Structure formats: structure tokens, C-alpha cells
Amino acid sequence: MVDRYAGRGAFRNNSSSCSSCGCNDNKDCQKLKQRLQAVDFSLIDTVLYLDAYPDSCEALGYYHKLKKERQMLMEALSESCNMPITSFDNASTDSWNWTDSPWPWEPAAN
């Protein structure tokens, strides 16, 4: 078992070729990631609203709309941008790449 905090990147493919590393610096991928963050925030806010007003059909419809958009964004990031969001989203058969993206506390992630 590898401690993912110790020696981060030790098993990473350090090739400078974007075709082999899944280059996550693409502007479109950054926009998708920022949109996902906004949708996640809106989902949490909507859930809190629904906790207080569970009979709101409008809020429930908005929740399902956001949930659908989130799923599409997750698929786009995972497939098109080769940017898995969690360890369960690693789609690469060549490398363990979900840790290639910046960590939430790193400036590049924000």
C-alpha cells in the first residue's frame, strides 16, 4: 500500500508529452471543473433549502436539474479531460491518474 501523502508523485508518469499524461491544463477542462464546483455548491444550498421546505416542488425540480448537470459534468471531466474526480473515477488503464489533478488546497485547484 502506498501512502498518497508521502512522496506525492513518486509513481507519476513525468513525461512532458500531453498525450501520455492526460494534460489537465486545458482551458475547457478548467471551465468544466469550475462549473462543477458551482453546481456542487448550488446542490448543497438546495438540499439545505429542501430540508427547511420539503414540500417545495420548485426547489425539488431545481435539485434534480442540478443533479443531472453534475452527472454530465462528472462524465465530461472523467472522459474528455482525463480528469477523474475521485479514486473510483480513474478511467486510465495505463496509469493511476486521479492524483494528477491539483489537490483542493493547492492554488492551481482554485
ChimeraX attribute file (.defattr): number of C-alpha atoms within 10 A of each C-alpha:
attribute: neighborCount
match mode: 1-to-1
recipient: residues
	/A:1	3
	/A:2	9
	/A:3	7
	/A:4	11
	/A:5	7
	/A:6	8
	/A:7	9
	/A:8	12
	/A:9	12
	/A:10	10
	/A:11	12
	/A:12	13
	/A:13	15
	/A:14	10
	/A:15	9
	/A:16	9
	/A:17	10
	/A:18	10
	/A:19	8
	/A:20	12
	/A:21	17
	/A:22	17
	/A:23	16
	/A:24	17
	/A:25	12
	/A:26	10
	/A:27	9
	/A:28	13
	/A:29	20
	/A:30	17
	/A:31	11
	/A:32	16
	/A:33	21
	/A:34	14
	/A:35	15
	/A:36	20
	/A:37	15
	/A:38	12
	/A:39	17
	/A:40	16
	/A:41	12
	/A:42	16
	/A:43	19
	/A:44	12
	/A:45	13
	/A:46	17
	/A:47	16
	/A:48	12
	/A:49	14
	/A:50	17
	/A:51	10
	/A:52	10
	/A:53	12
	/A:54	12
	/A:55	10
	/A:56	12
	/A:57	11
	/A:58	9
	/A:59	16
	/A:60	17
	/A:61	11
	/A:62	15
	/A:63	19
	/A:64	12
	/A:65	12
	/A:66	18
	/A:67	16
	/A:68	12
	/A:69	16
	/A:70	19
	/A:71	12
	/A:72	13
	/A:73	19
	/A:74	18
	/A:75	17
	/A:76	17
	/A:77	22
	/A:78	20
	/A:79	15
	/A:80	11
	/A:81	19
	/A:82	23
	/A:83	26
	/A:84	23
	/A:85	16
	/A:86	10
	/A:87	11
	/A:88	8
	/A:89	17
	/A:90	18
	/A:91	16
	/A:92	15
	/A:93	7
	/A:94	9
	/A:95	13
	/A:96	15
	/A:97	21
	/A:98	19
	/A:99	17
	/A:100	18
	/A:101	18
	/A:102	13
	/A:103	11
	/A:104	9
	/A:105	8
	/A:106	9
	/A:107	8
	/A:108	11
	/A:109	12
	/A:110	12
